[in-house]
Amino acid sequence: MNLDEQISNWNKLDTKIQYTGKTITLPSDPENMPIQAAINTLERKLDEENTTVLIHEIINAYPHDAAVAFVKAMVKIYGWTSSVPTPGWWGNSPPIFISVKTGKGHGDVMQCPIGSFRLPNVEDLITTSITKINKNDPKLYFTIRAEVRQKFRHILVELATECRRIVQEESIYRGKAILLNVDEEGHLNMNVPPDFMDTSAVGEENLIFNADIQAQIETNILVPIKKQKECAIHNIPMKRGILLEGPYGTGKSLTAAMVARVCEQNNVTFILLNRVQGLRTALELAVRFGHSVVFSEDIDLIAQDRDNKTNDLILVIDGVVSKNSPVMTILTTNHVEKLNPVILRPGRLDAIISIREPDKETVQKLIRHYAGKLIDDDSDLSRSGKEMAGQIPATIRECVERAKLGMIGRGAETLTDHDLSIAALTMKNHLALINRKSNKKSQADILAKSLHSVVHGNGHDDEEESANI
């Protein structure tokens, strides 16, 4: 076959079909197409269009985020969604609807069907699922799958493309503060979608620490969040590891609430874990959102001994999951002395911030903060400040509440230093009795506690005692 014959072999040329006007138009390049060649071409195209192909589209996003995007895409393209039962060996399975929170309000909920769908003019079923892609990748993905005739393939591609666009541009989680639920093994609890945190109650003005602690939090945590462009200019990465350590009640959890609000104000995703065991899972999710902060409390629960859990945590902190990603990890502990020293190595953590009880000046600031307008601006709080020095913020707040009784008894509308001092003395005696009782344990009590630690694990008793105090 010569070159001219090859060029004019209409059975081999990929001739496109266009629909226009009211006449049948045949190509004339490289030569006029014979009618029989046109018939053959149309028959070949018909066979191709009716060939069944497998479509498997993967949406690389948090599954609930992608499920919402899929519903939005369906509504945008078709105006509605139509879920139908899925055929199986044991009969039809009904569609599964999951309720996904899309915002902080009670009514911000979207019902997202998972299962089979029918699209207009498409005879074959479209199936969505939440699943793992392979055994080496622990992340869950949202998938769109269908066995359809090839002529419908472009419809599935369009649907998946729009779904990806919505996830990228209209993610319900990106730039928000969310609480992530994991099970005891640290895996995602798909039955409990992430919930949105209300960050309106706590701002930077609500976080009152000693001046040196305040400066460390500002420098190591808030600056990378609020000054992203400036940090990038000076090659300071958002990827950082921070440990907040200190006694119970000194403000570590309050710091989480404040950081969450700052993140939302600066379009940074904030993820608060319900269990430290899910740190790897949270970081895998954070990487999908770009600039993010992952906050997890009580790291000592899994990082005391040099076992597999501690080794895995070390790998996570070192960046095996979030390497080169703009994700800040903030961890807390009430018992830094229980942590394996390998966790604390410089270079593994960028900063360790020790949060301690407030000094005299900070106590007075806390008193004024909790009392608000009940204290005159020119009131001298030196005596009550001295009495409450060294107490945790929660105790100081309780003293202010108790002092209101003295104010009411005097028939006044403002608190005095005397009211606060009396409340502080009462609280001191209260705490002294608790401490005396806890310090006078019998040998039997000590043995019982030791046995409990062996059976149930270390660290829980001390933490419960602190929490009760």
LUMDRENMI-406613 format. One record per residue (C-alpha): residue number from 1; chain; x, y, z; residue in three letters. Coordinates in steps of 0.25 Angstrom, whole numbers, always signed. Example, Ala and Ser with C-alpha at 12.3 -4.5 7.8 and 13.67 -1.06 7.14 Angstrom:
REM residues 2
(1,A,(+49,-18,+31),ala)
(2,A,(+55,-4,+29),ser)
REM end
This chain:
REM residues 469
(1,A,(+0,+0,+0),met)
(2,A,(+6,+13,-4),asn)
(3,A,(+6,+26,+3),leu)
(4,A,(-6,+32,-4),asp)
(5,A,(-14,+19,-1),glu)
(6,A,(-10,+20,+14),gln)
(7,A,(-15,+34,+15),ile)
(8,A,(-28,+31,+9),ser)
(9,A,(-31,+18,+17),asn)
(10,A,(-43,+23,+24),trp)
(11,A,(-44,+10,+32),asn)
(12,A,(-31,+14,+39),lys)
(13,A,(-33,+29,+41),leu)
(14,A,(-39,+34,+54),asp)
(15,A,(-51,+42,+48),thr)
(16,A,(-58,+51,+57),lys)
(17,A,(-73,+52,+57),ile)
(18,A,(-79,+66,+58),gln)
(19,A,(-94,+69,+58),tyr)
(20,A,(-98,+82,+51),thr)
(21,A,(-109,+87,+42),gly)
(22,A,(-118,+79,+34),lys)
(23,A,(-109,+72,+24),thr)
(24,A,(-100,+60,+25),ile)
(25,A,(-86,+66,+23),thr)
(26,A,(-74,+56,+19),leu)
(27,A,(-59,+60,+20),pro)
(28,A,(-52,+63,+7),ser)
(29,A,(-38,+63,+12),asp)
(30,A,(-29,+56,+8),pro)
(31,A,(-40,+53,-3),glu)
(32,A,(-55,+52,-3),asn)
(33,A,(-60,+41,+6),met)
(34,A,(-68,+30,-1),pro)
(35,A,(-82,+27,+5),ile)
(36,A,(-78,+13,+8),gln)
(37,A,(-66,+18,+16),ala)
(38,A,(-75,+27,+23),ala)
(39,A,(-84,+16,+26),ile)
(40,A,(-73,+7,+31),asn)
(41,A,(-67,+19,+40),thr)
(42,A,(-81,+21,+46),leu)
(43,A,(-82,+6,+49),glu)
(44,A,(-69,+6,+55),arg)
(45,A,(-72,+18,+64),lys)
(46,A,(-85,+12,+68),leu)
(47,A,(-77,-1,+73),asp)
(48,A,(-67,+8,+81),glu)
(49,A,(-78,+16,+87),glu)
(50,A,(-85,+3,+92),asn)
(51,A,(-73,-3,+97),thr)
(52,A,(-74,-4,+112),thr)
(53,A,(-62,+3,+120),val)
(54,A,(-59,+3,+134),leu)
(55,A,(-58,+17,+140),ile)
(56,A,(-51,+19,+154),his)
(57,A,(-49,+33,+158),glu)
(58,A,(-42,+36,+172),ile)
(59,A,(-45,+49,+179),ile)
(60,A,(-32,+52,+188),asn)
(61,A,(-39,+59,+199),ala)
(62,A,(-45,+56,+213),tyr)
(63,A,(-57,+46,+210),pro)
(64,A,(-68,+55,+216),his)
(65,A,(-62,+67,+209),asp)
(66,A,(-63,+60,+196),ala)
(67,A,(-77,+54,+199),ala)
(68,A,(-82,+69,+200),val)
(69,A,(-74,+73,+188),ala)
(70,A,(-81,+61,+180),phe)
(71,A,(-95,+65,+184),val)
(72,A,(-92,+80,+180),lys)
(73,A,(-86,+75,+167),ala)
(74,A,(-98,+67,+164),met)
(75,A,(-108,+78,+167),val)
(76,A,(-100,+88,+159),lys)
(77,A,(-99,+79,+146),ile)
(78,A,(-113,+72,+147),tyr)
(79,A,(-121,+80,+157),gly)
(80,A,(-123,+68,+166),trp)
(81,A,(-117,+55,+171),thr)
(82,A,(-124,+42,+170),ser)
(83,A,(-119,+31,+178),ser)
(84,A,(-124,+17,+176),val)
(85,A,(-122,+3,+182),pro)
(86,A,(-110,-5,+179),thr)
(87,A,(-112,-19,+173),pro)
(88,A,(-104,-30,+180),gly)
(89,A,(-103,-45,+182),trp)
(90,A,(-113,-44,+194),trp)
(91,A,(-123,-34,+188),gly)
(92,A,(-123,-19,+187),asn)
(93,A,(-115,-11,+197),ser)
(94,A,(-122,+3,+200),pro)
(95,A,(-114,+16,+199),pro)
(96,A,(-107,+20,+211),ile)
(97,A,(-108,+35,+215),phe)
(98,A,(-98,+41,+224),ile)
(99,A,(-100,+54,+231),ser)
(100,A,(-89,+64,+229),val)
(101,A,(-87,+76,+237),lys)
(102,A,(-84,+88,+228),thr)
(103,A,(-82,+99,+238),gly)
(104,A,(-84,+103,+252),lys)
(105,A,(-99,+105,+252),gly)
(106,A,(-109,+95,+256),his)
(107,A,(-115,+95,+243),gly)
(108,A,(-102,+94,+235),asp)
(109,A,(-104,+79,+232),val)
(110,A,(-104,+73,+218),met)
(111,A,(-110,+59,+215),gln)
(112,A,(-100,+52,+206),cys)
(113,A,(-104,+39,+200),pro)
(114,A,(-93,+28,+198),ile)
(115,A,(-96,+17,+188),gly)
(116,A,(-102,+16,+174),ser)
(117,A,(-108,+27,+166),phe)
(118,A,(-114,+29,+152),arg)
(119,A,(-111,+40,+143),leu)
(120,A,(-121,+46,+133),pro)
(121,A,(-120,+38,+120),asn)
(122,A,(-109,+29,+125),val)
(123,A,(-115,+15,+127),glu)
(124,A,(-103,+9,+135),asp)
(125,A,(-102,+11,+150),leu)
(126,A,(-91,+21,+156),ile)
(127,A,(-86,+16,+170),thr)
(128,A,(-79,+25,+180),thr)
(129,A,(-71,+19,+192),ser)
(130,A,(-62,+23,+203),ile)
(131,A,(-50,+13,+203),thr)
(132,A,(-35,+11,+204),lys)
(133,A,(-28,+10,+190),ile)
(134,A,(-17,+1,+195),asn)
(135,A,(-12,-6,+207),lys)
(136,A,(+1,+2,+208),asn)
(137,A,(-7,+15,+208),asp)
(138,A,(-16,+17,+221),pro)
(139,A,(-23,+29,+216),lys)
(140,A,(-38,+28,+212),leu)
(141,A,(-42,+33,+199),tyr)
(142,A,(-56,+36,+192),phe)
(143,A,(-57,+29,+179),thr)
(144,A,(-67,+29,+167),ile)
(145,A,(-68,+16,+160),arg)
(146,A,(-76,+12,+148),ala)
(147,A,(-77,+1,+137),glu)
(148,A,(-83,+9,+126),val)
(149,A,(-83,+10,+111),arg)
(150,A,(-72,+18,+105),gln)
(151,A,(-81,+29,+100),lys)
(152,A,(-84,+33,+114),phe)
(153,A,(-70,+33,+119),arg)
(154,A,(-69,+49,+117),his)
(155,A,(-81,+50,+127),ile)
(156,A,(-73,+43,+138),leu)
(157,A,(-61,+51,+135),val)
(158,A,(-68,+64,+136),glu)
(159,A,(-75,+60,+149),leu)
(160,A,(-62,+56,+155),ala)
(161,A,(-55,+69,+150),thr)
(162,A,(-66,+78,+156),glu)
(163,A,(-65,+70,+169),cys)
(164,A,(-50,+72,+170),arg)
(165,A,(-52,+87,+167),arg)
(166,A,(-62,+89,+178),ile)
(167,A,(-53,+81,+188),val)
(168,A,(-41,+90,+184),gln)
(169,A,(-49,+104,+184),glu)
(170,A,(-60,+101,+193),glu)
(171,A,(-55,+91,+204),ser)
(172,A,(-64,+91,+216),ile)
(173,A,(-52,+89,+225),tyr)
(174,A,(-40,+97,+219),arg)
(175,A,(-38,+110,+227),gly)
(176,A,(-47,+105,+238),lys)
(177,A,(-45,+100,+252),ala)
(178,A,(-50,+85,+254),ile)
(179,A,(-50,+74,+264),leu)
(180,A,(-46,+61,+258),leu)
(181,A,(-51,+48,+264),asn)
(182,A,(-42,+36,+264),val)
(183,A,(-44,+22,+271),asp)
(184,A,(-35,+16,+281),glu)
(185,A,(-26,+11,+270),glu)
(186,A,(-25,+25,+264),gly)
(187,A,(-33,+22,+252),his)
(188,A,(-44,+31,+246),leu)
(189,A,(-57,+29,+252),asn)
(190,A,(-65,+30,+239),met)
(191,A,(-78,+30,+247),asn)
(192,A,(-75,+43,+254),val)
(193,A,(-71,+53,+244),pro)
(194,A,(-62,+65,+248),pro)
(195,A,(-69,+76,+256),asp)
(196,A,(-67,+90,+255),phe)
(197,A,(-62,+98,+267),met)
(198,A,(-68,+111,+272),asp)
(199,A,(-56,+120,+273),thr)
(200,A,(-63,+133,+277),ser)
(201,A,(-62,+131,+292),ala)
(202,A,(-46,+132,+293),val)
(203,A,(-37,+142,+286),gly)
(204,A,(-23,+146,+289),glu)
(205,A,(-28,+156,+299),glu)
(206,A,(-33,+144,+307),asn)
(207,A,(-20,+137,+309),leu)
(208,A,(-13,+143,+320),ile)
(209,A,(+1,+137,+324),phe)
(210,A,(+14,+142,+330),asn)
(211,A,(+21,+152,+321),ala)
(212,A,(+32,+142,+317),asp)
(213,A,(+22,+131,+314),ile)
(214,A,(+13,+140,+306),gln)
(215,A,(+25,+144,+298),ala)
(216,A,(+29,+130,+295),gln)
(217,A,(+15,+126,+290),ile)
(218,A,(+14,+139,+281),glu)
(219,A,(+28,+136,+275),thr)
(220,A,(+27,+121,+273),asn)
(221,A,(+13,+119,+270),ile)
(222,A,(+5,+132,+266),leu)
(223,A,(+16,+138,+257),val)
(224,A,(+17,+127,+247),pro)
(225,A,(+1,+127,+246),ile)
(226,A,(-1,+142,+245),lys)
(227,A,(+12,+145,+237),lys)
(228,A,(+12,+134,+226),gln)
(229,A,(+17,+143,+215),lys)
(230,A,(+28,+149,+224),glu)
(231,A,(+33,+136,+229),cys)
(232,A,(+33,+130,+215),ala)
(233,A,(+42,+142,+211),ile)
(234,A,(+52,+138,+222),his)
(235,A,(+51,+123,+219),asn)
(236,A,(+44,+120,+232),ile)
(237,A,(+35,+108,+229),pro)
(238,A,(+21,+107,+235),met)
(239,A,(+25,+92,+238),lys)
(240,A,(+28,+93,+253),arg)
(241,A,(+27,+84,+265),gly)
(242,A,(+23,+91,+278),ile)
(243,A,(+22,+84,+292),leu)
(244,A,(+14,+92,+303),leu)
(245,A,(+17,+86,+317),glu)
(246,A,(+12,+89,+330),gly)
(247,A,(+3,+86,+342),pro)
(248,A,(-12,+83,+340),tyr)
(249,A,(-20,+96,+339),gly)
(250,A,(-9,+106,+335),thr)
(251,A,(-16,+109,+321),gly)
(252,A,(-11,+99,+311),lys)
(253,A,(-25,+95,+306),ser)
(254,A,(-29,+110,+306),leu)
(255,A,(-17,+112,+297),thr)
(256,A,(-23,+102,+287),ala)
(257,A,(-36,+110,+287),ala)
(258,A,(-28,+123,+285),met)
(259,A,(-20,+117,+274),val)
(260,A,(-32,+112,+267),ala)
(261,A,(-38,+125,+266),arg)
(262,A,(-25,+132,+261),val)
(263,A,(-24,+121,+250),cys)
(264,A,(-38,+123,+245),glu)
(265,A,(-35,+138,+244),gln)
(266,A,(-23,+135,+236),asn)
(267,A,(-29,+124,+227),asn)
(268,A,(-21,+113,+233),val)
(269,A,(-28,+100,+236),thr)
(270,A,(-28,+96,+251),phe)
(271,A,(-30,+81,+255),ile)
(272,A,(-32,+78,+269),leu)
(273,A,(-31,+63,+272),leu)
(274,A,(-40,+56,+282),asn)
(275,A,(-29,+45,+284),arg)
(276,A,(-14,+46,+283),val)
(277,A,(-14,+33,+277),gln)
(278,A,(-19,+39,+264),gly)
(279,A,(-7,+48,+262),leu)
(280,A,(-3,+42,+249),arg)
(281,A,(-17,+42,+244),thr)
(282,A,(-19,+56,+247),ala)
(283,A,(-6,+60,+240),leu)
(284,A,(-10,+52,+227),glu)
(285,A,(-22,+60,+227),leu)
(286,A,(-15,+73,+230),ala)
(287,A,(-6,+71,+218),val)
(288,A,(-18,+71,+209),arg)
(289,A,(-22,+85,+214),phe)
(290,A,(-9,+92,+212),gly)
(291,A,(-6,+102,+223),his)
(292,A,(-11,+95,+236),ser)
(293,A,(-9,+94,+251),val)
(294,A,(-11,+80,+258),val)
(295,A,(-13,+81,+273),phe)
(296,A,(-13,+69,+282),ser)
(297,A,(-13,+68,+297),glu)
(298,A,(-7,+58,+307),asp)
(299,A,(+5,+53,+298),ile)
(300,A,(+10,+45,+311),asp)
(301,A,(-1,+35,+309),leu)
(302,A,(+7,+29,+297),ile)
(303,A,(+21,+34,+299),ala)
(304,A,(+27,+28,+312),gln)
(305,A,(+34,+16,+308),asp)
(306,A,(+43,+14,+296),arg)
(307,A,(+33,+4,+290),asp)
(308,A,(+26,+3,+276),asn)
(309,A,(+16,+15,+280),lys)
(310,A,(+27,+24,+283),thr)
(311,A,(+36,+20,+271),asn)
(312,A,(+24,+23,+262),asp)
(313,A,(+21,+36,+269),leu)
(314,A,(+36,+40,+267),ile)
(315,A,(+34,+37,+252),leu)
(316,A,(+22,+45,+252),val)
(317,A,(+28,+57,+259),ile)
(318,A,(+40,+56,+249),asp)
(319,A,(+31,+58,+238),gly)
(320,A,(+29,+44,+231),val)
(321,A,(+15,+48,+229),val)
(322,A,(+16,+64,+227),ser)
(323,A,(+30,+65,+222),lys)
(324,A,(+31,+78,+214),asn)
(325,A,(+17,+82,+217),ser)
(326,A,(+13,+95,+224),pro)
(327,A,(+7,+88,+236),val)
(328,A,(+10,+92,+250),met)
(329,A,(+8,+81,+261),thr)
(330,A,(+5,+86,+275),ile)
(331,A,(+6,+75,+286),leu)
(332,A,(+3,+77,+301),thr)
(333,A,(+6,+69,+314),thr)
(334,A,(+4,+70,+329),asn)
(335,A,(+15,+61,+332),his)
(336,A,(+27,+64,+324),val)
(337,A,(+36,+56,+334),glu)
(338,A,(+29,+44,+328),lys)
(339,A,(+33,+46,+314),leu)
(340,A,(+44,+38,+308),asn)
(341,A,(+56,+48,+306),pro)
(342,A,(+57,+44,+292),val)
(343,A,(+44,+52,+289),ile)
(344,A,(+50,+65,+295),leu)
(345,A,(+63,+65,+286),arg)
(346,A,(+66,+78,+280),pro)
(347,A,(+63,+78,+265),gly)
(348,A,(+51,+68,+267),arg)
(349,A,(+43,+79,+274),leu)
(350,A,(+45,+94,+270),asp)
(351,A,(+41,+99,+284),ala)
(352,A,(+37,+94,+297),ile)
(353,A,(+29,+104,+305),ile)
(354,A,(+27,+102,+320),ser)
(355,A,(+14,+108,+325),ile)
(356,A,(+15,+111,+339),arg)
(357,A,(+5,+117,+350),glu)
(358,A,(+4,+132,+349),pro)
(359,A,(+12,+142,+356),asp)
(360,A,(+7,+153,+365),lys)
(361,A,(+5,+163,+354),glu)
(362,A,(-1,+153,+344),thr)
(363,A,(-11,+149,+356),val)
(364,A,(-16,+163,+356),gln)
(365,A,(-18,+163,+341),lys)
(366,A,(-26,+150,+342),leu)
(367,A,(-34,+156,+354),ile)
(368,A,(-38,+168,+346),arg)
(369,A,(-41,+159,+333),his)
(370,A,(-50,+150,+341),tyr)
(371,A,(-57,+161,+349),ala)
(372,A,(-59,+170,+337),gly)
(373,A,(-67,+183,+341),lys)
(374,A,(-69,+178,+355),leu)
(375,A,(-55,+184,+359),ile)
(376,A,(-52,+199,+357),asp)
(377,A,(-40,+202,+349),asp)
(378,A,(-32,+209,+360),asp)
(379,A,(-35,+198,+370),ser)
(380,A,(-23,+193,+378),asp)
(381,A,(-22,+178,+377),leu)
(382,A,(-8,+176,+384),ser)
(383,A,(-13,+167,+395),arg)
(384,A,(-22,+158,+387),ser)
(385,A,(-11,+157,+377),gly)
(386,A,(-2,+153,+387),lys)
(387,A,(-11,+143,+393),glu)
(388,A,(-14,+136,+379),met)
(389,A,(+0,+136,+374),ala)
(390,A,(+4,+123,+369),gly)
(391,A,(-11,+118,+367),gln)
(392,A,(-15,+113,+354),ile)
(393,A,(-25,+121,+346),pro)
(394,A,(-36,+112,+348),ala)
(395,A,(-35,+114,+363),thr)
(396,A,(-33,+129,+362),ile)
(397,A,(-46,+130,+354),arg)
(398,A,(-53,+122,+365),glu)
(399,A,(-48,+132,+375),cys)
(400,A,(-54,+143,+367),val)
(401,A,(-68,+136,+367),glu)
(402,A,(-67,+133,+382),arg)
(403,A,(-64,+148,+384),ala)
(404,A,(-77,+152,+378),lys)
(405,A,(-84,+147,+391),leu)
(406,A,(-76,+157,+399),gly)
(407,A,(-80,+168,+389),met)
(408,A,(-95,+164,+390),ile)
(409,A,(-94,+163,+405),gly)
(410,A,(-89,+178,+406),arg)
(411,A,(-100,+182,+397),gly)
(412,A,(-90,+187,+387),ala)
(413,A,(-88,+186,+372),glu)
(414,A,(-73,+185,+371),thr)
(415,A,(-63,+176,+377),leu)
(416,A,(-52,+180,+386),thr)
(417,A,(-38,+175,+389),asp)
(418,A,(-44,+170,+403),his)
(419,A,(-55,+162,+396),asp)
(420,A,(-45,+155,+387),leu)
(421,A,(-35,+153,+399),ser)
(422,A,(-45,+146,+407),ile)
(423,A,(-49,+137,+396),ala)
(424,A,(-34,+134,+393),ala)
(425,A,(-32,+130,+408),leu)
(426,A,(-44,+121,+407),thr)
(427,A,(-38,+115,+395),met)
(428,A,(-25,+113,+401),lys)
(429,A,(-30,+105,+413),asn)
(430,A,(-38,+97,+403),his)
(431,A,(-26,+93,+395),leu)
(432,A,(-18,+91,+407),ala)
(433,A,(-27,+80,+412),leu)
(434,A,(-28,+73,+399),ile)
(435,A,(-12,+73,+398),asn)
(436,A,(-11,+69,+412),arg)
(437,A,(-20,+57,+409),lys)
(438,A,(-13,+53,+396),ser)
(439,A,(+1,+54,+403),asn)
(440,A,(-3,+45,+414),lys)
(441,A,(-5,+32,+407),lys)
(442,A,(-3,+19,+415),ser)
(443,A,(+6,+8,+410),gln)
(444,A,(-6,+0,+406),ala)
(445,A,(-11,+12,+397),asp)
(446,A,(+3,+13,+390),ile)
(447,A,(+3,-2,+388),leu)
(448,A,(-11,-2,+382),ala)
(449,A,(-7,+10,+373),lys)
(450,A,(+5,+3,+368),ser)
(451,A,(-3,-10,+365),leu)
(452,A,(-13,-1,+358),his)
(453,A,(-3,+5,+349),ser)
(454,A,(+3,-9,+345),val)
(455,A,(-11,-14,+341),val)
(456,A,(-17,-2,+335),his)
(457,A,(-4,+6,+330),gly)
(458,A,(+4,+17,+336),asn)
(459,A,(+0,+32,+337),gly)
(460,A,(-15,+31,+338),his)
(461,A,(-17,+32,+354),asp)
(462,A,(-8,+45,+355),asp)
(463,A,(-15,+51,+344),glu)
(464,A,(-29,+48,+350),glu)
(465,A,(-25,+54,+363),glu)
(466,A,(-20,+66,+357),ser)
(467,A,(-33,+68,+349),ala)
(468,A,(-41,+66,+362),asn)
(469,A,(-33,+77,+369),ile)
REM end
